Amino acid sequence: MLPLLGLYFALPLCAGLLEEARSWGDTSDQVGLRIPRQVRLLQRLKAKPLMTEFSVKSTIISRYAFTTVACRMLNRGSGDQEVTFQMQIPAAAFITNFTVLIGDTVYQGEITEREKRNGDKVKEKRNKTVEDNGEKGTETFRASVVLPSKDKAAFLLSYEELLQRRLGKYEHVVSVRPQQLVGRLTVEVTVLERSGIAELEVLGLQNSRQRGSGRGPDDSGPPPSTVINQNETFAKVVFKPSVVQQAKIAQNGILGDFIIRYDVNREQSIGDIQVLDGYFVHYFAPKDLPPLPKNVVFVLDSSASMVGTKLRQTKDALFTILHDLRPQDHFNIVGFSNRIKVWKDHLVSVTPNSIRDGKVYIHHMSPSGGTDINGALQRGIQLLNDYVAHNDIEDRSVSLVVFLTDGKPTVGETHTLKILNNTREATRGRICIFTVGIGADVDFKLLEKLSLENCGLTRRVHEEHDARAQLIGFYDEIRTPLLSDIRVDYPPGLVERATRTLFPNYFNGSEIVIAGKLVDRAMDRLHVEVTASNSKKFVVLKKDVPVEPRKVGIDVPQSPRPRGRGQEEPNHLERLWSYLTLKELLSAWLQSFEEPERERLRQEAQALAVNHRFLIPFTSMTLKSAPRTETPEAAYGMSSASVATGPETVMQSLRGTHLQPGPAVKKPYNPRIKISKTSADGDPHFVVDFPLSNLTVCFNIDGEPGHILRLVSDHAGSGVTVNGELIGAPAPPNGHKKQRTYFRTITILVNKPERSYLEITPSRVIVDGGDRLVLPCNQSVVVGRRGLEVSVSANANVTVSIRGTVAFVVLLHLYKKPAPYQRNHLGFYIADGQGLSGNCHGLLGQFLNQEARLTGLSKRPAHPPVPEAGERSEAILEVKGRQVPVVWKQRRIYNGEEQVDCWFARNNAAGLLDGEYQGYLAAHPFDSETAFGPGPSRAL
């Protein structure tokens, strides 16, 4: 039996809540009755599960966000105890994975089809905190496990969403509510936008998702400890508050929402079209167009339930909204309870007098009676139809109903289906209905369907929040229509499975997003045509878009899962296409009333969701024990007890070329990890390991400051070259040397499959594969592209992995208060040389895959051969057909953490190395020529 409270997820709307009846009693609170209440309280507080780590990492690629939440809990009590993980996620997001680690056991979430049963008892257990429609709300995910005393549990939750553009900004929200102060708390958001990032801002922590109109900038600034790094197309934001900083914000651990807003640079014409691996996405958001005239009817609930704050805040919001109407607009006001009250019998133009009279009418509205939703909608729609029919409107215009209520239909027609049918027949597809529900008693599903079926949006407003600001913010999104009757066409024979391509309106500050699949991946151009109405003109935009592999790709860490499952992750454009397609299928299913059509939509959505690992109403998630192939923390990206911050971040493209997603990103190497002894470190001291011969050889190179040494030269074979530049320092007092030399720069040239340059210093790593990327060495980060991965472990080391068969580790030797003879420097270690060719050369490379043996010892050597007391410490080393005198020594590597027994070759390794010292000097840091064996010319 798994020690989990609830292993089965069958949750509509893509979230889950593990709240089944407890099979195991929690005895930690069962205290004798004679113990005073205060003592029992202290005991419960002391035994409360401790959250040791809370980490959220989001990667946003072309507006599509991948988010992974990791949480580690400890049961400090003396008995088994229920531990609960809770996270608010955006209502528009789809959960893609949930994993639980208890001790060394891993329980992996598996998304499967949800059986359709009559009278299904599995009910929705998702906590709606704001909205159901995904426009702005959140939903709470909870999971509980029974944890043995002193044991640990880790929870990993992954979800994805497409950021929607509102009021000219994309907004990414991360809930930071761990419910207690946390020793290691990190929020890390990475943004990559090919078009370029514009106006990125980090808001102060917010405690309510309903954040007002957004008209003015948030001047509270980023929360304490927030670090922002940004260039033209890349931004990284890290929020890492200490316990003291957390306590200053909220001692109960509910810090609020961490919010990032930004926009992208965009072209004026047909929009931004990105293509990757047979999928495309089209972002269309024109600007600087003259606004279309609006014909708008405000339909306001004035029933008895609106008494007090709700009606007062609604009136205040309408006063502001009326002032925002433009002179070319026309409007009217309908108030309803059990009676329908119309301000004017026709729409009126916007003038100072009409605005004043409208405000007076609204001011005198008083709450009374029931709620006739059907009658109010019919009257508002009739006013718009009559105005359009009886007026010769030269300008193209947009007709809108803004409908606001706080309740359910209680008067007149109360049957939901009839209300929907009546509204649909009255609008005839020509009028868009935007609905607002106030409070907790509103029939929000009815409002949602009214908007979905009539080209509108819906929003829920909680009366305890600032309803006025929320209403104004909602209206701001629709106050400026720029286009109507938008149609986007692609060649039917070249594009398939495209998402929605017809849109009734486009409002300023929003965005139209279309995704699809290309029939022929080899095609070089895609014809795109956009037609729309704008003011007095009929707009036609045409363009042939190049579809060669674009510089948009990056490897994305998908939902954590056990490695080695043989499952290739799709690219982010495929994820975006499947996300949009699922949203549209669910919306169509919600609007459909014909059972055969509903069943077809259900099956199609279910198959797509299972194939792409999305939790939706028609799929369920089951936790199953996963085979343990390695340490669970390493498999799922959790930090060890002493290091780091949860799941590793995205692998960013170094060159941005057409990439195939690779395996999950590994953790940056820990400096204590044991790697190959073959190295060049310190003064520099060279160590060469001969594993086949069970021998280790060492030597020194007394170079000059400024010399560039060839460490690994395999340009003609594997395409890898490593050089190291020396820096000088005074020798320590009473030393036998006049000066010391260290490596201050390690340069790596990778020529296959594509050329990349890496320059590593103690302070930074520069990666240049077409696009230059600078990584500071005081921050942990992993970046990569096809065949190349660079991992920085903050202030410890840099690991470079090439095609999975070659790996180098560069240690960072840093001094807080260096002595005169000390310099910050580097150590170079070959962790894996399997991918280097047999012709590899260089001071270290020439010894790879070679064998060596010792002769001249007084007796048969030990394994490894170490001289005993009284035995000669000298011997003859035979390697590569040469005999070299060596002497036994001991040398420390890995920052002095490990002692190596080695045989030392004197005199700058004379006789051991091929050729002379001068042959190992490079002309410049990326010189790939070698004087020994095959190699290219010096010209790069």
Secondary structure as UniProt FT lines:
FT   STRAND          4..5
FT   STRAND          8..9
FT   HELIX           12..14
FT   HELIX           27..29
FT   TURN            33..34
FT   HELIX           37..47
FT   STRAND          50..61
FT   TURN            62..63
FT   STRAND          64..74
FT   STRAND          81..90
FT   TURN            91..92
FT   STRAND          94..102
FT   TURN            103..104
FT   STRAND          105..113
FT   TURN            118..119
FT   STRAND          127..128
FT   STRAND          138..147
FT   TURN            149..150
FT   STRAND          152..162
FT   STRAND          165..166
FT   TURN            167..168
FT   STRAND          169..176
FT   STRAND          184..192
FT   TURN            194..195
FT   STRAND          197..202
FT   TURN            219..220
FT   TURN            224..225
FT   STRAND          226..230
FT   STRAND          234..239
FT   HELIX           243..249
FT   TURN            251..252
FT   STRAND          256..264
FT   STRAND          272..276
FT   TURN            277..278
FT   STRAND          279..284
FT   STRAND          294..301
FT   HELIX           304..306
FT   TURN            307..308
FT   HELIX           309..324
FT   TURN            327..328
FT   STRAND          330..336
FT   STRAND          340..342
FT   STRAND          348..349
FT   HELIX           352..363
FT   HELIX           373..390
FT   STRAND          398..405
FT   HELIX           416..427
FT   TURN            428..429
FT   STRAND          432..438
FT   HELIX           444..453
FT   TURN            454..455
FT   STRAND          458..461
FT   TURN            463..464
FT   HELIX           467..478
FT   STRAND          481..489
FT   TURN            492..494
FT   STRAND          495..496
FT   STRAND          502..507
FT   TURN            508..509
FT   STRAND          512..518
FT   TURN            521..522
FT   STRAND          525..534
FT   TURN            535..536
FT   STRAND          537..546
FT   TURN            551..552
FT   TURN            563..564
FT   HELIX           572..591
FT   HELIX           595..612
FT   TURN            617..618
FT   STRAND          619..626
FT   HELIX           632..635
FT   TURN            636..637
FT   STRAND          651..652
FT   TURN            671..672
FT   STRAND          679..681
FT   TURN            682..684
FT   STRAND          685..690
FT   TURN            691..694
FT   STRAND          695..700
FT   TURN            705..706
FT   STRAND          708..714
FT   TURN            715..718
FT   STRAND          720..730
FT   TURN            733..734
FT   STRAND          739..750
FT   STRAND          756..760
FT   STRAND          764..768
FT   STRAND          772..776
FT   TURN            777..778
FT   STRAND          781..785
FT   TURN            786..787
FT   STRAND          788..793
FT   TURN            794..796
FT   STRAND          797..802
FT   TURN            803..805
FT   STRAND          806..813
FT   TURN            820..821
FT   STRAND          825..832
FT   TURN            834..835
FT   TURN            838..839
FT   TURN            843..844
FT   HELIX           845..847
FT   TURN            848..849
FT   STRAND          852..855
FT   TURN            869..870
FT   STRAND          874..879
FT   TURN            880..881
FT   STRAND          882..893
FT   TURN            894..897
FT   STRAND          898..905
FT   HELIX           906..909
FT   TURN            910..912
FT   HELIX           917..920
FT   TURN            925..926
//
